[in-house]
């Protein structure tokens, strides 16, 4: 089963690579290089997360702790750079982050199959929302918060991710309705997590949290959807009986 899942991941990455090629073939070399760097670093990150789950979920829990701690430092870093302005906003943002981080930590302790299912749905949405958005996205959803978010990206990435959840049903032993509902919640929470991270950056007037991850704007920029999506799955498992 794991070999089949890994084959699906590689297949999606090949499709994603084709999509990135179509997006970047007519762009300036510097812009295209940055896009390819982002794609390659994302490929590495996906493999780290995937194998940490498959080999032993305790490794995934360690990765989650690193993500959570790094996120706290990134929130604090922007607050300090602003000269400690907007304290109420910073305090509220930390409150939300604590709740989502708690959800993500609980998510890291769920059955391995459910973690893997959720992670794959989330990764598929994350990847293909960018690709479909850049290829066909015309209508901007939140131009003042996250200019890159388009209706085409949300619909395209969402449909591919939710549809793919049925292909991954062997990992999540539930009815088709629960499978689709869980996947739809992952997509929704992933988008909300992304927006919350963007709102924080806009409030402190920066483009990125940092440049520690090549091609990405920091840990929160890369893992915001995982944090929120994981929190949703934990909520569904422990409270909503998914």
N, C-alpha and C positions, 0 to 999 in steps of 0.2 A: 504493500500500500504506500509506504514512504517513497519507494522508487517511482511509483506512478505520480505521486504528488510532486516530487522533485521534477519529473518530466514535464508536468503541467507548468511549473514555475519557469523552467527554461523556455518552454514554448511561448509563454506570455512575454518573456524578456526578448525573445527573437521578434515577436510582433511589435513590442515596444521599441526595439532598435530600429525596425523599419519605419515606425512612426516618427522617431526622432530624426532619422535621415530625411524623410519627406519634409519635416518642419524646418530643418537647418540647411538644406542643400543650396538655398539661394541667399542665405544670410551671410553677413560679414564673418570673416574667419575668427575674430576674437569672440564674437557672440556665439558662434557655432561651437568653438572650443569650450567655452564655459558650459554650454548645454551638455556636451558630451562628457565633460568632467563630472557634472551632476549625475548623469546617467550611470557612469562607471562607479562612482562612490555609492550610489543607491544600490547598485548590484552587489557591492561588497557588504553593505549594511544588511540587506535582505538575507544574504548567506549567513552572516554572523547570527542574526536573530533566528533564522530557520534552524540552523544546526544546534544552537543553544537550547531550543525547544525539543528537538528530536533526540539529541544525545542524552540530555538529562535536564528536565525543567528547572532544576535548582540553578543551573547556569543562566537560564533566562531570568530567573528572579534576581540574580546578581546584576545582570544587564539593566533590568528595570530600576534597581536601586541607583545605579550610576546615572541613568537618564533623569530620574526624579531629583537627585542631588544637583546635577548639572543645571537642571531647569531652575531650581531655587537660586543658584548663583547667578544665572543669566537675568532673572527678574531683578535681583539686588543690584547687579552691575549697571543696568540701565537706570535704575533709581538713583544710584550714586552719581552716575555721569550727569544726571539732570540737576545735580546740586541738591538732592533730597527734596525735590518739588513733588507736588501731587501726592501727598502722603495718604489721603483717604482712598484715592484710586489704587495706589500701591498696596495698601492694606486689604482692600476688597479683592484685588487680583490675587493676592496670596491666599486669601480665604478660599476662593474658587479653585486655585491650583492645589491646595491641600486636599480638598474634597476629591478632585479628579485623580490626584496622585494616590490617595487611599484606595480609590476604585481600581486603579491600575495595579497597585500592589496586591490587592485581593484577586484580581484577574490572573496574576502570575502564579497563584496557588491553585488555580482550577485544574481539572483533568487535562492531561497533555493534548488529547484529541480536540477538545474544545478550544484550547489556546491556539493550536495550529490552524484549526478551521477559521477562527476569528482573525488571526494574523494574516492568513492568505486572502480572505475577503477584503480586509483593510488595505493590504498591499496592492491588490488588483485595482481597487478604487483609486488609491493614491496615484498610481502610475497612469491609468487610462483616463482619469479626469484631466490630467495635464495634457496628455496626447490629444484626446478628442477636443479639448478646449482650444488648443493651439491650432488644430486642423480646421475645426468647424465652429468654434465659439465666436459668436458675434455680439450677443447681448450680455453686457457686464452685469453681474448680480449685485456687487457691492463696490462700485467704482471708487468711493472715497476711503474704503477700508482695505480692500484687497483687489486691486485692479485686474489681476490675472484670473479671478474667478468669473467664469461665464456659465450661462445656462447650458450651452452645448457641452461643456466639461462636466457639469453636474449630472446632466441626463445621460451622456455617453458613458462616463465612468460609473455612474450608479447602476445603469442597466447591465453593463458588463460584470460588475462585481456581484450584484444580486443574482443575475443569471448564473454566474459561476458557482454560487453557493449550492446550487442543485447538483453540480458536477462533484462537489466536495462533500456530498451528503454522507458518504461513507465514514467521514470523521465525526459527524454530528448526528447521532441517532435520534432523530425527532421527526415529527410530521413535516410535510412540505410547507404548511402554513407557518409553523414555528421557525423553520429554517429561513424562510423568506422574511419573516418579521424580524428575526435576529439580525440578518444581513442588512435589511433596510435601516434598522437602528444603528448599526455600525457605520453605515454611510452617512446618516444624518449627524451622528455625534462626531464623526471624523471631520465633517465640514464645519461644525460649530467650534470644535477645538482649533481648527485652522484659523477661523475668524477671530476667536478670542486672542490667539497669539498675535495676529495682525493688529488688532485694536490696541494691544499693549505697546507694540512698536510705534504705532501712529501717535499714541499719547505722548511718548517720549521722543518723538521726531527722529527715529532712526530707521534705516532700511533693513539692517540685520542685527541679530543679537551678538554674533561674532562670526569669525570665519574659520573656526576650528575644524569643521567638516568641509572638505573641498566641494565647491559648487553649491553649498547650502548655507543658510544664514544662521547656523547655530543648532544646538540640540533641540530647543523648542521649535525652531523652524522645521526641523526634520521629523521630530517625534510628537508634535502637537496632536496629530490625528490618532496616533497610537495611544496616547494618554487618555484622550476623551473616548475613543472607541473601546478601549479596554475597560474603562469605567462603566460604559453602557453594558458590556457583556457581563461584568460582575453584578451589576444591578439586575440584569435579566436572570442570572443564575440563582442569586441568593434571595431575591425578593419577588420577581415576576414569574418564577417557575418555568423559565425557558429550557 
